[in-house]
Amino acid sequence: MSEKIIEIKELNKSFVSEKGKVEALKNVTIEIEKKDIYGIIGLSGAGKSTLVRCINLLERPTSGKVIVGGRDLMELNDRQLRAERRKIGMIFQHFNLLMQRSVLDNVAFPLEIAGKGKKEARKKALEYLEAVGLSEKASAYPAQLSGGQKQRVAIARVLASKPEILLCDEATSALDPQTTKSILSLLKEINEKYGITIVVITHEMSVIREICSKVAVLDHGELVESGRVEDLFRNPRTEEAKRLVYSGSTHILSMTSERVVRVHFNGQNSYEPTIGNIILETSTPVNILYANTENVNGNAVGEMLLQLPDDEEKAERFIKYFEEKGLNPKEVEYDADSAGNTDDN
């Protein structure tokens, strides 16, 4: 049985602004297992960054529990809280490097703070730079680095503190897609090599898809959906989750057939030419009304909405074929103005 390392229970956070009281988080409950990569996603203003800052109590919740490694951080005194925070590393969108220090000295800094001698700290820092593929930049300064290299330095600096948990608050938002992919790959390697639990805060579904195994969806401070990433992509249940999953998808604007079937793909069947095969077998075309297949955690998952043939016998043959292939076909009502948001019959 997996061990829980973070438990957020009935968490609330309120602010008082010039416009009055703002409820940033409303009764949020999340459990994160040890060594997991857990995503928290939502649009701007959803409460993501507030939530991640509540995990290490940089923001103190108004009410609720924040249990990390079995200890409720809300009940600790300042000294105890500082000790627990040393187990939680954090990387940010804008890197937060010390510009007047070299790359090596940036990474050595937390080791020096922890009491290690300068020589030992620099030796250890070089090991962590090697771990992030940046040892050749040890003597450079942050201003001489690209965005991706700066983020690698930030990650090495966090690793030097030997955290059990790594919080990533929009850590790839300032990076181009190719660099983002390399940083996500590095985080996955770190998770596997060091066994560090990683919490990823993002507004990008591509980030969740690439690295996370579980996800929580926030909307205006409320947890609206959570579970396995594969399940979210396969069948988002809430309107907010659907907006995030289907954003950028394309679909046709009109249709004439009344019979529409939704089929689901997973890692086993998504690479087969299933649609092409049934068309060849029946010599009957099928209209693809909507399609979305994504690479999720190394597996291809997704779904299609298909307009069945007018011939009832052939339509039933299509459905039987999809059942045999494990595509879980379900006839749905289709609204061309909101493809992907369908109701099962």
C-alpha positions as CSV (number, residue, x, y, z in Angstrom):
1,M,0.0,0.0,0.0
2,S,1.4,3.4,-1.0
3,E,2.4,5.8,1.8
4,K,0.8,9.3,1.9
5,I,3.4,12.0,2.2
6,I,1.1,15.1,1.8
7,E,-2.5,15.3,3.1
8,I,-4.4,18.5,2.6
9,K,-7.7,18.4,4.6
10,E,-10.6,20.8,4.3
11,L,-8.2,23.7,3.5
12,N,-9.5,27.2,3.4
13,K,-7.5,30.4,2.7
14,S,-9.0,33.9,2.7
15,F,-7.5,37.3,2.1
16,V,-8.8,40.8,2.8
17,S,-8.3,43.2,-0.1
18,E,-9.6,46.7,-1.0
19,K,-12.6,45.0,-2.6
20,G,-13.3,43.0,0.5
21,K,-12.8,39.3,1.5
22,V,-11.4,37.0,-1.1
23,E,-11.7,33.2,-0.7
24,A,-8.7,31.9,-2.5
25,L,-9.2,28.3,-1.4
26,K,-12.4,26.6,-0.4
27,N,-12.5,23.4,1.5
28,V,-9.8,21.7,-0.6
29,T,-8.8,18.1,0.3
30,I,-6.0,16.3,-1.6
31,E,-3.8,13.3,-0.8
32,I,-0.4,12.9,-2.4
33,E,1.5,9.6,-2.2
34,K,5.2,9.3,-1.6
35,K,7.4,9.3,-4.7
36,D,4.5,10.4,-6.9
37,I,4.5,13.2,-9.5
38,Y,1.3,15.0,-8.7
39,G,-0.2,17.8,-10.9
40,I,-2.3,20.7,-9.7
41,I,-3.9,22.6,-12.6
42,G,-6.3,25.4,-13.2
43,L,-6.6,28.7,-15.1
44,S,-5.4,32.0,-13.8
45,G,-7.1,32.8,-10.4
46,A,-7.9,29.2,-9.7
47,G,-5.9,29.2,-6.5
48,K,-3.0,26.9,-7.6
49,S,-0.1,29.1,-6.4
50,T,-1.9,29.8,-3.1
51,L,-2.3,26.1,-2.5
52,V,1.3,25.2,-3.2
53,R,2.4,28.0,-0.8
54,C,0.1,26.5,1.8
55,I,1.9,23.1,1.5
56,N,5.0,24.6,3.1
57,L,3.1,27.3,5.0
58,L,4.7,30.2,3.2
59,E,1.0,31.1,3.2
60,R,-0.8,30.1,6.4
61,P,-4.2,28.7,5.7
62,T,-7.2,30.2,7.4
63,S,-8.4,26.8,8.5
64,G,-7.8,23.1,7.7
65,K,-4.9,20.7,8.0
66,V,-1.6,20.5,6.1
67,I,0.0,17.1,7.1
68,V,3.5,16.5,5.7
69,G,5.2,13.2,6.5
70,G,2.7,12.5,9.2
71,R,3.0,15.9,11.0
72,D,0.4,18.7,10.9
73,L,2.4,21.8,10.0
74,M,-0.4,24.0,11.4
75,E,0.4,22.7,14.9
76,L,4.2,23.3,14.9
77,N,6.1,26.1,16.5
78,D,8.5,28.3,14.4
79,R,11.5,26.2,15.2
80,Q,9.8,22.9,14.3
81,L,8.3,24.4,11.1
82,R,11.7,25.6,9.9
83,A,13.0,22.0,10.4
84,E,10.1,20.6,8.4
85,R,10.5,23.1,5.6
86,R,14.1,21.9,5.0
87,K,12.5,18.7,3.7
88,I,10.5,20.7,1.1
89,G,12.3,22.2,-1.9
90,M,10.7,24.7,-4.3
91,I,11.5,26.0,-7.8
92,F,9.8,28.9,-9.5
93,Q,9.0,30.4,-12.9
94,H,11.7,33.0,-12.6
95,F,14.5,30.8,-11.1
96,N,15.4,33.1,-8.1
97,L,19.2,32.7,-8.6
98,L,21.8,34.9,-6.9
99,M,23.1,37.0,-9.8
100,Q,26.3,38.0,-8.1
101,R,27.3,34.3,-7.4
102,S,28.6,31.8,-9.9
103,V,26.6,28.8,-10.9
104,L,28.7,26.6,-8.6
105,D,28.3,29.0,-5.7
106,N,24.6,29.2,-6.2
107,V,24.2,25.5,-5.8
108,A,26.7,25.5,-2.9
109,F,24.8,28.2,-1.0
110,P,22.2,26.0,0.8
111,L,25.0,23.6,1.8
112,E,27.0,26.5,3.3
113,I,23.8,27.7,5.2
114,A,23.5,24.1,6.5
115,G,27.0,24.4,8.0
116,K,29.2,22.7,5.5
117,G,32.7,24.1,4.8
118,K,33.1,26.0,1.6
119,K,35.4,23.3,0.0
120,E,33.0,20.5,0.9
121,A,30.0,22.5,-0.2
122,R,31.5,23.3,-3.6
123,K,32.5,19.6,-4.1
124,K,28.9,18.5,-3.4
125,A,27.5,21.3,-5.5
126,L,29.5,20.1,-8.5
127,E,28.0,16.6,-8.1
128,Y,24.5,18.1,-8.3
129,L,25.4,20.2,-11.3
130,E,26.6,17.0,-13.0
131,A,23.2,15.4,-12.1
132,V,21.4,18.1,-14.0
133,G,23.8,18.1,-16.9
134,L,25.4,21.5,-16.3
135,S,28.9,20.8,-14.8
136,E,30.6,22.7,-17.6
137,K,28.8,25.9,-16.6
138,A,30.1,25.8,-13.0
139,S,32.2,29.0,-13.3
140,A,29.6,30.9,-15.3
141,Y,27.2,33.5,-13.8
142,P,23.4,33.4,-14.2
143,A,23.3,36.3,-16.6
144,Q,25.4,34.2,-19.0
145,L,22.9,31.3,-19.1
146,S,19.7,30.5,-21.1
147,G,16.4,30.1,-19.3
148,G,16.6,26.4,-19.4
149,Q,20.1,26.4,-18.0
150,K,19.0,28.8,-15.2
151,Q,16.2,26.4,-14.3
152,R,18.7,23.5,-14.2
153,V,20.8,25.5,-11.7
154,A,17.7,26.1,-9.6
155,I,16.9,22.4,-9.6
156,A,20.5,21.5,-8.7
157,R,20.4,24.0,-5.8
158,V,17.2,22.4,-4.5
159,L,18.7,18.9,-4.8
160,A,21.7,20.0,-2.7
161,S,19.3,20.4,0.3
162,K,18.2,16.8,-0.1
163,P,14.5,17.4,0.0
164,E,11.8,14.7,0.3
165,I,9.4,16.9,-1.6
166,L,9.9,19.3,-4.6
167,L,7.2,21.9,-5.3
168,C,7.3,23.3,-8.8
169,D,5.3,26.5,-9.2
170,E,4.9,27.2,-12.9
171,A,8.5,26.1,-13.3
172,T,8.4,25.8,-17.1
173,S,6.1,28.8,-17.9
174,A,8.9,31.1,-19.0
175,L,10.5,28.4,-21.2
176,D,10.0,27.5,-24.9
177,P,8.4,24.1,-25.7
178,Q,11.6,22.2,-26.4
179,T,13.3,23.5,-23.3
180,T,10.1,22.7,-21.3
181,K,10.2,19.1,-22.5
182,S,13.9,18.8,-21.4
183,I,13.2,20.2,-18.0
184,L,10.2,17.9,-17.5
185,S,12.3,14.9,-18.5
186,L,14.9,16.0,-16.0
187,L,12.3,16.2,-13.2
188,K,11.1,12.7,-14.1
189,E,14.7,11.4,-13.9
190,I,15.1,13.1,-10.5
191,N,11.9,11.6,-9.2
192,E,13.1,8.1,-10.3
193,K,16.7,8.5,-9.1
194,Y,16.2,10.2,-5.8
195,G,12.7,9.1,-4.9
196,I,11.6,12.7,-4.4
197,T,7.9,13.4,-4.4
198,I,7.1,16.2,-6.9
199,V,4.1,18.5,-6.9
200,V,3.7,20.4,-10.2
201,I,1.6,23.6,-10.4
202,T,0.7,24.6,-13.9
203,H,-2.0,26.0,-16.2
204,E,-0.7,23.9,-19.1
205,M,-2.3,20.5,-19.8
206,S,0.8,19.5,-21.9
207,V,2.9,19.6,-18.7
208,I,0.4,17.4,-16.8
209,R,0.2,15.0,-19.7
210,E,4.0,14.8,-20.0
211,I,5.1,14.1,-16.4
212,C,2.2,13.6,-13.9
213,S,0.5,10.4,-12.8
214,K,-2.2,12.0,-10.8
215,V,-3.9,15.4,-11.1
216,A,-6.2,17.8,-9.2
217,V,-8.2,20.4,-11.1
218,L,-8.9,23.7,-9.3
219,D,-11.5,26.3,-10.3
220,H,-12.0,29.5,-8.4
221,G,-10.4,28.0,-5.2
222,E,-12.4,24.8,-5.3
223,L,-11.2,21.3,-6.1
224,V,-13.6,20.2,-8.9
225,E,-11.9,17.0,-10.0
226,S,-9.0,14.7,-9.1
227,G,-7.6,11.3,-10.0
228,R,-5.4,9.6,-12.5
229,V,-4.2,11.7,-15.4
230,E,-5.2,8.9,-17.9
231,D,-8.8,9.1,-16.5
232,L,-8.9,12.8,-16.8
233,F,-7.9,12.8,-20.4
234,R,-10.1,9.8,-21.2
235,N,-13.3,11.1,-19.6
236,P,-13.2,14.6,-17.9
237,R,-16.3,14.9,-15.8
238,T,-16.5,18.6,-14.9
239,E,-16.9,21.6,-17.2
240,E,-13.6,23.0,-16.0
241,A,-11.7,19.8,-16.7
242,K,-13.3,19.6,-20.1
243,R,-12.2,23.1,-20.9
244,L,-8.6,22.3,-20.0
245,V,-8.5,18.9,-21.8
246,Y,-10.3,20.0,-25.0
247,S,-8.7,23.4,-25.3
248,G,-7.1,23.7,-28.8
249,S,-9.0,20.7,-30.1
250,T,-10.7,21.0,-33.5
251,H,-14.0,19.6,-34.7
252,I,-16.4,20.0,-37.6
253,L,-19.2,22.4,-37.3
254,S,-22.1,20.4,-38.7
255,M,-23.4,16.9,-39.1
256,T,-26.4,15.1,-40.5
257,S,-26.4,11.6,-38.9
258,E,-28.2,11.1,-35.6
259,R,-26.1,8.1,-34.6
260,V,-22.8,9.1,-33.0
261,V,-20.5,6.8,-31.1
262,R,-17.6,7.8,-28.7
263,V,-14.6,5.4,-28.6
264,H,-11.7,5.5,-26.1
265,F,-8.1,4.7,-26.8
266,N,-5.5,3.6,-24.2
267,G,-1.9,2.6,-24.4
268,Q,-2.6,-0.8,-25.8
269,N,-5.0,0.0,-28.7
270,S,-4.2,3.6,-29.7
271,Y,-1.4,2.7,-32.1
272,E,-3.5,0.2,-34.1
273,P,-5.0,1.5,-37.3
274,T,-8.4,0.6,-35.9
275,I,-10.5,3.1,-37.9
276,G,-8.7,2.4,-41.1
277,N,-9.2,-1.4,-40.7
278,I,-12.9,-1.2,-40.2
279,I,-13.3,1.0,-43.2
280,L,-11.3,-1.4,-45.3
281,E,-13.3,-4.4,-44.0
282,T,-16.7,-2.9,-44.6
283,S,-15.9,-0.7,-47.6
284,T,-17.9,2.0,-45.8
285,P,-16.5,5.4,-44.8
286,V,-16.9,6.8,-41.2
287,N,-17.0,10.5,-40.4
288,I,-14.6,11.6,-37.6
289,L,-16.4,14.4,-35.8
290,Y,-13.9,14.9,-33.1
291,A,-10.5,13.4,-32.2
292,N,-8.1,13.9,-29.4
293,T,-5.2,11.5,-28.7
294,E,-2.4,12.5,-26.3
295,N,0.8,11.0,-25.0
296,V,0.1,10.6,-21.3
297,N,2.9,9.4,-19.0
298,G,4.4,7.4,-21.9
299,N,1.1,6.0,-23.0
300,A,-1.2,7.2,-25.8
301,V,-4.8,7.8,-24.6
302,G,-7.7,9.7,-26.1
303,E,-11.1,9.5,-27.7
304,M,-12.9,10.0,-31.0
305,L,-16.5,10.8,-31.8
306,L,-17.5,9.0,-35.0
307,Q,-20.6,9.4,-37.2
308,L,-21.9,5.8,-37.9
309,P,-23.0,4.8,-41.3
310,D,-26.7,5.3,-42.2
311,D,-27.0,1.5,-42.9
312,E,-28.2,0.0,-39.6
313,E,-26.5,-3.3,-40.2
314,K,-23.2,-1.7,-40.9
315,A,-23.5,0.6,-38.0
316,E,-24.0,-2.3,-35.6
317,R,-21.0,-4.0,-37.2
318,F,-18.9,-0.9,-36.4
319,I,-20.0,-1.0,-32.8
320,K,-19.3,-4.7,-32.4
321,Y,-15.8,-4.2,-34.0
322,F,-15.0,-1.4,-31.5
323,E,-16.2,-3.6,-28.6
324,E,-13.9,-6.4,-29.8
325,K,-11.0,-4.0,-29.9
326,G,-11.6,-2.8,-26.3
327,L,-12.6,0.7,-27.4
328,N,-15.6,0.9,-25.0
329,P,-18.0,2.4,-27.6
330,K,-20.9,4.4,-26.3
331,E,-23.6,6.1,-28.4
332,V,-23.9,9.8,-27.4
333,E,-25.9,12.9,-28.2
334,Y,-23.7,15.3,-30.2
335,D,-23.7,19.0,-30.1
336,A,-21.5,20.4,-32.9
337,D,-21.0,23.7,-31.0
338,S,-19.3,21.9,-28.1
339,A,-17.6,18.8,-29.4
340,G,-16.2,16.7,-26.6
341,N,-19.0,17.8,-24.2
342,T,-21.4,14.9,-25.0
343,D,-24.1,13.2,-23.0
344,D,-24.3,9.4,-23.0
345,N,-27.7,8.1,-24.2
